[in-house]
Amino acid sequence: MIKLLIYEDNAQLREGLTMLIDGSEGFSVLAAFKNCSNVAHEVKTFRPDVILMDIDMPVVNGLEGLKRIRETDDEVKVLMLTVFDDHKNIFQALQNGANGYILKKTPPARLLEYIQEASTGGAPMTASVAAQVLKMFSQMNLPADKDYNLSDREKQVLQLLVNGYSYKMIAAEMFIAMDTVRSHIKKIYEKLHVNSKSEAVAKAFRDKLV
């Protein structure tokens, strides 16, 4: 059972999404909210597997909400579900730690597939969004082949992050404790000067670290 939280300010859409997802086998909507005012507390309380997050919401929007989530939780999967497909919002969302970015015009059946994909460590994106992401990376003509003084062990952990592994899966793959995984990842973030898994993965690709 994939447990979800929904953040969407449009009441009709919020209710529609809740009915669609909650009424589908293998999915359960724990709660739905109109903004991210108390997002950190709500995520800690409900402990969802996946969060569907709108961007344009009053009081505290989705990009800020995402940042607040990542300050305390790097495991929960956050899917941006929005009408915005401009590069600024896409880049900001990925930089803040989004696991995927899909548009609201996505058909219901495909939306459920995207949620399933995110829950298993994938990074689902609407085709037009993925094209923009590839274009952004191709335009980042930054120095390559930096190693940031990563140890072999840290490079191995980073490779597994790039492969979509969760902390638990990394621990199992490397035969180490979860606390050791967290310690390695903390050091990786410090050396790469990043604050989230998405940023670390993006930098790994950009600077050819793996």
N, C-alpha and C positions, 0 to 999 in steps of 0.2 A: 504494500500500500504506500503510495507516494503522498506525503502530507504537504499541503501548501498554505501559504499566506498570500493574500492578494492586496495590492495597494493601487487604488484607482479612484479618482475623485468623481467620475461620472456614475451616479447611483444606478442608472439603468444598465450600463455596461458592467458595473461591478456585480450586480445581481445576476446578469446574464452569464458572466464568466463563472460565478459561483455555481449556478444551476448546471451549466454545461460540464464543468470539471467534477463537481460533487456527484453528479448523476452518471458519471462514466466509471466503469469497473476498474479498480486498481488505483483510484484517485480519491483523496479526501481533502476538502477545504476546511481548514481549522478555524479561520476567521478572515474577514475582509475589512479594509480600512480606507478612509478617504484621503489620508495624507500620512506623512512619515514623522509626525510630531513625537511619537513615543516608540519609534521603530526598534531601537536597541532593546528596550524592555520587552516589547512584544515578541521579538525573535527569541530572546532568552526564555520567555515564559512558555511559548507554544512549541519551540524547537522544531520548525518545519524542515522538510528536505529541500523544498524548492520555494522560491518567492517570485511571484509575478509582479513586476514593478513598473508603473507608469512613470513618465518623466515630469510632465506638466501638471503639478498638483499645488494647491494653495498651502500657505504656511511653511511647510517643509517639502520640497519637491523630491523627485526620485533620485536625482544625482547626489543630492546632499544626504538623502536617506541611505543610499548605497554606501556612501563614505562612512556614515555612522555605524552601519552593520559591520563593515570590514575592520573597524577599530577594535571589535571584540570577537568577531566570528569570521574565520577564513574558510570554514567548511561548507556552510549553507550555500546552495546554488541560487544565484539571483539572475533571473531572466528579465531584461528590459522589454516591456510590451508597450509600444508607443506609435504615434503617427509620424514622429520625426525621423527622417532618414538622411539628415545632413551630417557631414563629416565631423562638425564640431561636437554635436551631441554624442555621436557614436564614439569618437575618440575619448571624450570625457568619461563616458560610461565605462569603457574598457579600462581606462586609466584608474578609475575609482574601484575596479574590481568586479565588474559584471562578468558572468559566465556565458552570456549569450545576449543577442539583440534581435528581437523580432518585431514585425509591424502588426498593427491592429487589424489590418485587412487580411491577415493570415486565416485560411479556412479552419473551422473548428477541429476537424480531424487531424490536420497538420499541426495545430497548436498542441494537441495532446501528445503527438509524436515528439515535438520539440521539448515538452516538459519531461517526457520519458528519457529523451536523449541527454538532457541536462542532468537528470538525477543519476545517470550512470557515468558522469564525468565528461560528457561531450560539451561542445561549445556551439550550440545551434545559432544560426544567423539566417535571416531572410536573404535570398540570393543577391538582391540589390545592395544590401548592407555589406555582405561578404566581399562584393566587388569593390566597394569603397575602402574596406579595410586593406585589401591587397594593394590597392592604388596608393593608400597612405604609406604603407610599408615600402613600396617601391620608390617613393619620393624621399624617403629618409636616408639621404646619402651621408651617413655618419660613419666614422672610422670603424672598421671591423677587426675581428681577431683579437679583441681585448680578452683577458682572462680574469681580470678583477681579483687576482690572487685566490681564486677558488681552489679548495683542496679537491683531490680526486673524489672523495666521499661526497663533497658538496656538489660537484659536477654530476655525480650519479643521481643525487636527489633532485637536482634541477632537471635532468633528463626525464625523470619519472613525472615531475610536475608538468613538463611539456607534453608528455604522453597522456596527460589527463588523469593521473593517479591521485586518489585522495590520500590524506595523511595515513589512514588506516592501511590502505593498499601498499603505500611506500614502506611502512613498518613491516608488513608481511613479506614483501618482495626482498627487502634487505636484511630481514631477520634481526630487527632492532626494535626497541621500545618506542611507543608513541612520543614520550618526552624527548627521546633522542632525535626523532624526526623533527619535532618542534624546534629543538635547539639548532639543528642543521639549517632549517628554513629561516630561523631568525638571523643566523649569521649570513646566509645567502642574501636576504633582504638588505642587511646592513652593508654588505660589500657591493651590491648592485645599486644601492641608493634607491630602493623601491619600497612600496608599502603594501603591496598586494600580490597575490598569485598571478593575476592577469598582467601586471606590470613586469613581473619577473620573467614570465613566459615571453612577453613581447620583446624584452631586452635580450633574452637568450637567442631568439630568432634574429633580431636586428644585428647583434654583435657576434653572431655565429659562435655562441658559447657551447652549443651541443651539436 
